Amino acid sequence: MRKTLLAILTTSSMLAAFSQPSTTGISIIPTPVSLTRGQGYFTLPGAISIETRDQQSLQQTITDLQTHLDAATGRHTLISKPGAPAAAIHLILNKTPDATLGNEGYDLSVTTTGIHIKANKPAGIFYGAQTLLQLFPKEIESRTAVGGVAWQVPIVTIRDYPRFGWRGLMLDVSRHFFTKQEVKDFIDEMVKYKYNLLHWHLTDDQGWRIEIKALPKLTEVGAWNVKREGRFGGFVAPSPDEPRNYGGFYTQDDIKELIRYAKDRFVDVLPEVDIPGHSLAAIAAYPELSCTEGADKYKVNSGEKFMNWYAGGFSAIIDNTLCPANEKVYPFLDKVFTEVAALFPFEYIHVGGDECAKNFWEKSDAVRQLMQKEGLKNMQEVQSYFEKKVEKIVESKGKKVIGWDEILEGGLAPNAAVMSWRGIKGGIEAAKMGHQVVMSPTTFVYLDYMQGDAIIEPPVYATLRLNTAYSFEPVPDGVDPSLIKGGQANLWTEQVYNTRHLQYMVWPRSLAVAECLWSPKEKKNWNDFVRRTEATFQRMDIQQVKYARSLYDAGFTAKKDPTAEDSLSIELFTEVPGLDIYYSFDNSNPDNFYPKYTHPLTVPKDADMLKVITYRDGKPLGRQLDMPINELRHRAGVKNKPVPPID
């Protein structure tokens, strides 16, 4: 897990609206560049047909539409001959490209006689189809036929194209392994909201997930650890006799299949080999890559503690780094990147570079000799020496390097792009140096962070609420926009053990990030986004996709009460407008007959618990939160009071 040193904003105020809320009643995420609502609807005929002159190049879009329409309506969708006027849906590639639409934009028009999607490229037709599906009734997401539904879409004219070309989601399959089918399912969900890049975190301390044929121990040894459940990072160290059979890896055939699957859906796949830190799985397989004595005893981490994290930094308990002074490392990496480059067609390879603990380097005679030989002044320059050698290896394979913003420290490799995760500072610095940047700051897009209050969410060390994710702006003030390739949201999976929890962490915050990356900045509107998100929840219910409802929960802001010593003033807030909050201090469970929150609360003298719940229109909406008063006192910096035992 990335241990950010930056405070996470858990705002108690609503985001300002950037434009007037939509009055169309249409719920599309991400919101289009322009949408004009007409009068009436187009109703699907009994015999549904799709007409196109470009069936081969548009086959994935056709299949996607057929799958949804056939399953939900119970009918059979046909492909019409070119020029068939009676077709319900017309898919048209422009003979003369429209410069405004680019490679991913589209025009979508719905009239009383049919639906037309036009684009310059097949990707644009595909994204237009995703928008079209959101115009249908929510039952279009059903896998079985649904009766009694008026299969119609509103009369609209839509012109749409993305703000950024890099719209990514990162999936960490190292901390916990996800199967080939689960990765496909992840891709299927992300493309609905026009994401076009899967950042695949394939190697880390807990597992090496990519087959490298020249280095078989990477998966024979490095892909397996001991199964543990609970809170990652605090597990008991495995005993020598415990079976190391938890994990897995992707064969090169698996990877080729997944890349084809992604490409068919207009998704590029960015592989990440995280080095020189986060390399314990590689060292467990090949201990000669270390400069530290005893590395031959190292094992793939199973979630037991092996790093120390503290204010201002971190250090390693065991050495999980590739040694930059070890000449065996670079031929090893040459073999790895030779095979990675041959597998992945995307122009970039991600080389990590983050959270490299250097305390073992500081004790290494080999590293000291390297510093003397190369004139390196500090450990940051030692890592920079490593990164520059890695860049030469990667570029020799015909690829470009991208890495986390630590690769800036000590001097950046000349052609590297930077993925800025420790806030936006690294991205600003890299852009001012003329480097390409992908914005991915913890403060806005880290999906492993808790979605609501820590007293109810699965515990992680920071919170990222939906409205904060929606305030993500990839282009900082004063930075050349042409150097910002786009952005992405990241899901680290230390605490994510299965796909249901994966979905819970990804949605709805990835809806917010999708809109930040696709839609025009001036079109963003928090209140309208909430409306459209709630409509999307209904679709996800039909799809049986799990999502977090934390946006409906009340939040707490505790402050010292200046009018009374050791007392609290408690403010309650909601992200969603129009919710009522009811509360109790008497340990009973509140409903809408309890006191309604209207102004800051003062804690009664002997109260030890504040319980809150949100309602809308007389119905409970959020979860009941039971907040210990001592927890609020702790957050406010007020001395806790002893809690008397229950007799």
Backbone hydrogen bonds, N-H to C=O, Kabsch-Sander energy under -0.5 kcal/mol:
donor,donor_aa,acceptor,acceptor_aa,energy
3,K,1,M,-0.7
4,T,2,R,-1.5
9,L,7,A,-0.5
10,T,8,I,-0.5
11,T,9,L,-0.5
18,F,524,K,-1.0
28,I,26,I,-0.6
34,S,159,R,-2.0
36,T,157,T,-2.3
38,G,155,I,-3.4
42,F,153,V,-2.9
43,T,41,Y,-0.5
44,L,151,W,-3.1
48,I,46,G,-0.7
50,I,78,L,-2.7
51,E,89,I,-3.2
52,T,80,S,-0.7
53,R,91,L,-0.6
58,L,54,D,-1.6
59,Q,56,Q,-1.1
62,I,58,L,-2.5
63,T,59,Q,-2.8
64,D,60,Q,-2.5
65,L,61,T,-2.5
66,Q,62,I,-2.9
67,T,63,T,-2.8
68,H,64,D,-1.9
69,L,65,L,-2.9
70,D,66,Q,-2.9
71,A,67,T,-1.7
72,A,68,H,-2.3
73,T,69,L,-2.2
74,G,70,D,-1.6
75,R,69,L,-0.6
77,T,75,R,-0.5
78,L,48,I,-2.6
80,S,50,I,-2.7
80,S,78,L,-0.6
84,A,81,K,-1.8
87,A,84,A,-1.1
88,A,49,S,-1.1
89,I,49,S,-1.9
90,H,115,I,-3.0
91,L,51,E,-2.6
92,I,90,H,-0.6
92,I,117,I,-3.0
94,N,92,I,-0.5
94,N,119,A,-3.0
99,A,97,P,-0.7
101,L,98,D,-0.8
102,G,98,D,-1.2
104,E,101,L,-0.6
105,G,101,L,-1.8
106,Y,160,D,-2.6
107,D,118,K,-2.8
108,L,158,I,-2.7
109,S,116,H,-2.6
110,V,156,V,-2.9
111,T,114,G,-2.7
115,I,88,A,-2.5
116,H,109,S,-2.8
117,I,90,H,-2.9
118,K,107,D,-2.8
119,A,92,I,-1.8
124,G,103,N,-0.7
124,G,121,K,-0.7
125,I,121,K,-1.5
126,F,122,P,-2.4
127,Y,123,A,-2.4
128,G,124,G,-2.3
129,A,125,I,-2.0
130,Q,126,F,-1.6
131,T,127,Y,-1.9
132,L,128,G,-2.5
133,L,129,A,-2.3
134,Q,130,Q,-1.2
135,L,131,T,-0.9
135,L,132,L,-1.2
136,F,132,L,-1.1
140,I,137,P,-2.4
141,E,138,K,-2.0
142,S,139,E,-2.1
146,V,72,A,-2.8
151,W,149,V,-1.0
152,Q,150,A,-1.9
153,V,42,F,-2.3
155,I,40,G,-2.1
156,V,110,V,-0.5
156,V,154,P,-0.5
157,T,36,T,-1.8
158,I,108,L,-3.2
159,R,34,S,-1.7
160,D,106,Y,-2.3
163,R,518,W,-1.1
164,F,517,L,-1.5
165,G,485,K,-0.7
166,W,485,K,-1.7
167,R,165,G,-0.8
168,G,487,G,-2.4
169,L,197,L,-2.2
170,M,489,A,-2.7
171,L,199,H,-2.7
172,D,170,M,-0.5
172,D,491,L,-1.8
173,V,171,L,-0.8
173,V,201,H,-1.8
183,V,179,T,-2.1
184,K,180,K,-2.0
185,D,181,Q,-2.5
186,F,182,E,-1.9
187,I,183,V,-2.2
188,D,184,K,-2.6
189,E,185,D,-1.8
190,M,186,F,-2.2
191,V,187,I,-2.1
192,K,188,D,-0.6
192,K,189,E,-0.7
193,Y,190,M,-1.2
194,K,191,V,-1.8
195,Y,190,M,-1.8
196,N,167,R,-2.1
197,L,167,R,-1.4
198,L,268,D,-3.0
199,H,169,L,-2.5
199,H,197,L,-0.7
200,W,198,L,-0.7
200,W,270,L,-3.1
201,H,171,L,-2.0
201,H,199,H,-0.8
202,L,200,W,-1.1
202,L,272,E,-1.5
203,T,272,E,-0.6
204,D,207,G,-1.3
207,G,204,D,-0.8
208,W,222,G,-1.5
209,R,202,L,-2.6
209,R,207,G,-0.6
211,E,250,Y,-2.0
213,K,211,E,-0.5
215,L,212,I,-1.8
218,L,215,L,-1.7
219,T,216,P,-1.1
220,E,216,P,-2.3
221,V,217,K,-2.5
222,G,217,K,-1.8
223,A,219,T,-0.6
224,W,221,V,-1.4
225,N,246,Y,-2.6
232,F,230,G,-0.8
233,G,303,G,-1.7
234,G,231,R,-1.5
235,F,303,G,-1.5
242,E,239,S,-1.7
245,N,243,P,-1.1
246,Y,225,N,-2.3
247,G,245,N,-0.5
248,G,223,A,-1.9
250,Y,209,R,-3.4
251,T,249,F,-0.5
255,I,251,T,-2.3
256,K,252,Q,-2.3
257,E,253,D,-2.2
258,L,254,D,-2.5
259,I,255,I,-2.6
260,R,256,K,-2.3
261,Y,257,E,-2.4
262,A,258,L,-2.6
263,K,259,I,-2.9
264,D,260,R,-2.5
265,R,261,Y,-0.7
265,R,262,A,-1.1
266,F,263,K,-2.2
267,V,262,A,-2.4
268,D,196,N,-2.6
270,L,198,L,-2.7
270,L,268,D,-0.5
272,E,200,W,-2.1
273,V,350,H,-2.5
274,D,272,E,-0.6
275,I,273,V,-0.7
275,I,351,V,-1.5
279,S,320,N,-2.5
281,A,204,D,-0.7
283,I,279,S,-2.2
284,A,280,L,-2.7
285,A,281,A,-1.3
286,Y,282,A,-2.6
289,L,286,Y,-2.0
290,S,287,P,-1.9
295,A,292,T,-1.4
297,K,294,G,-2.0
298,Y,295,A,-1.6
301,N,205,D,-1.8
305,K,235,F,-0.6
308,N,315,S,-3.3
309,W,307,M,-0.5
310,Y,313,G,-2.4
313,G,310,Y,-2.5
315,S,308,N,-2.1
317,I,306,F,-3.0
318,I,306,F,-1.1
320,N,318,I,-0.9
322,L,276,P,-2.1
323,C,289,L,-2.1
326,N,323,C,-1.5
327,E,325,A,-0.7
329,V,326,N,-1.9
332,F,328,K,-1.4
333,L,329,V,-2.5
334,D,330,Y,-2.1
335,K,331,P,-1.9
336,V,332,F,-2.1
337,F,333,L,-3.1
338,T,334,D,-1.8
339,E,335,K,-1.6
340,V,336,V,-2.4
341,A,337,F,-2.5
342,A,338,T,-1.3
343,L,339,E,-1.5
344,F,340,V,-2.4
349,I,400,K,-2.5
350,H,271,P,-2.8
351,V,402,I,-2.3
353,G,275,I,-0.9
357,A,355,E,-1.0
362,E,358,K,-2.1
363,K,359,N,-0.6
363,K,360,F,-0.5
364,S,361,W,-1.5
368,R,364,S,-2.1
369,Q,365,D,-2.4
370,L,366,A,-2.0
371,M,367,V,-2.5
372,Q,368,R,-2.2
373,K,369,Q,-2.5
374,E,370,L,-2.8
375,G,371,M,-1.2
376,L,371,M,-1.9
382,V,378,N,-1.4
383,Q,379,M,-2.2
384,S,380,Q,-2.2
385,Y,381,E,-2.3
386,F,382,V,-1.9
387,E,383,Q,-2.9
388,K,384,S,-2.5
389,K,385,Y,-1.6
390,V,386,F,-2.4
391,E,387,E,-2.6
392,K,388,K,-1.7
393,I,389,K,-1.8
394,V,390,V,-2.8
395,E,391,E,-2.9
396,S,392,K,-1.7
397,K,393,I,-0.6
397,K,394,V,-1.3
398,G,395,E,-1.8
399,K,394,V,-1.6
400,K,347,E,-2.9
402,I,349,I,-1.8
403,G,417,A,-1.7
404,W,352,G,-2.4
405,D,419,M,-1.2
407,I,404,W,-2.2
408,L,405,D,-1.8
409,E,406,E,-1.7
411,G,408,L,-1.8
416,A,413,A,-1.4
417,A,401,V,-2.6
418,V,436,Q,-2.4
419,M,403,G,-3.1
420,S,418,V,-0.7
420,S,438,V,-2.1
421,W,419,M,-0.7
423,G,421,W,-2.1
428,I,424,I,-2.3
429,E,425,K,-2.6
430,A,426,G,-2.6
431,A,427,G,-2.5
432,K,428,I,-2.3
433,M,429,E,-0.9
433,M,430,A,-0.5
434,G,431,A,-1.7
435,H,430,A,-2.5
437,V,483,L,-2.6
438,V,418,V,-2.5
439,M,486,G,-2.6
440,S,420,S,-2.4
442,T,421,W,-2.9
444,F,441,P,-1.9
445,V,441,P,-2.4
446,Y,442,T,-0.9
447,L,445,V,-1.0
447,L,490,N,-2.7
448,D,490,N,-0.6
449,Y,446,Y,-1.3
450,M,462,A,-2.6
456,I,453,D,-1.8
457,E,453,D,-1.9
464,L,450,M,-3.4
468,T,465,R,-0.5
469,A,465,R,-2.0
470,Y,466,L,-2.1
471,S,467,N,-0.6
471,S,468,T,-0.8
472,F,469,A,-1.4
479,V,476,P,-1.6
483,L,480,D,-2.0
484,I,481,P,-1.4
485,K,437,V,-2.8
485,K,483,L,-0.9
486,G,437,V,-0.8
487,G,166,W,-2.1
488,Q,439,M,-1.6
489,A,168,G,-2.0
490,N,445,V,-2.2
491,L,170,M,-2.0
492,W,490,N,-0.6
496,V,493,T,-1.1
497,Y,495,Q,-0.7
502,L,498,N,-2.0
503,Q,499,T,-2.6
504,Y,500,R,-1.9
505,M,501,H,-2.1
506,V,502,L,-2.0
507,W,503,Q,-2.7
510,S,506,V,-2.8
511,L,508,P,-1.2
512,A,508,P,-1.4
513,V,509,R,-2.0
514,A,510,S,-2.2
515,E,511,L,-1.8
516,C,512,A,-1.8
517,L,513,V,-1.7
518,W,514,A,-2.0
519,S,515,E,-1.4
523,K,520,P,-1.6
524,K,521,K,-1.3
529,F,525,N,-2.5
530,V,526,W,-2.4
531,R,527,N,-1.8
532,R,528,D,-2.4
533,T,529,F,-2.6
534,E,530,V,-2.5
535,A,531,R,-1.6
536,T,532,R,-2.0
537,F,533,T,-2.3
538,Q,534,E,-1.2
539,R,535,A,-1.2
540,M,536,T,-2.6
541,D,537,F,-2.3
542,I,538,Q,-1.4
543,Q,539,R,-2.1
544,Q,540,M,-1.1
545,V,540,M,-2.5
548,A,504,Y,-0.5
548,A,507,W,-2.3
552,Y,549,R,-2.0
553,D,550,S,-1.7
555,G,573,F,-3.0
557,T,571,E,-2.5
559,K,569,S,-2.4
561,D,567,S,-2.7
564,A,561,D,-1.5
567,S,564,A,-1.4
569,S,559,K,-2.8
570,I,601,L,-2.6
571,E,557,T,-3.0
571,E,569,S,-0.5
573,F,555,G,-1.7
575,E,551,L,-0.6
575,E,553,D,-0.5
576,V,551,L,-0.9
579,L,576,V,-0.7
580,D,615,Y,-2.8
582,Y,613,I,-2.7
583,Y,595,P,-1.9
584,S,611,K,-2.0
594,Y,591,D,-1.8
597,Y,581,I,-3.4
601,L,570,I,-3.1
603,V,568,L,-0.7
607,A,604,P,-1.2
610,L,627,M,-2.9
611,K,584,S,-2.5
611,K,609,M,-0.5
612,V,625,L,-2.2
613,I,582,Y,-2.0
615,Y,580,D,-2.7
616,R,619,K,-2.5
619,K,616,R,-1.7
621,L,614,T,-2.7
622,G,614,T,-0.8
625,L,612,V,-2.5
626,D,624,Q,-0.5
627,M,610,L,-3.2
627,M,625,L,-0.8
629,I,608,D,-1.7
631,E,628,P,-0.5
632,L,628,P,-1.6
633,R,629,I,-2.5
634,H,630,N,-2.2
635,R,631,E,-2.2
636,A,632,L,-1.8
637,G,633,R,-0.7
637,G,634,H,-0.9
638,V,633,R,-3.2
647,D,645,P,-0.5
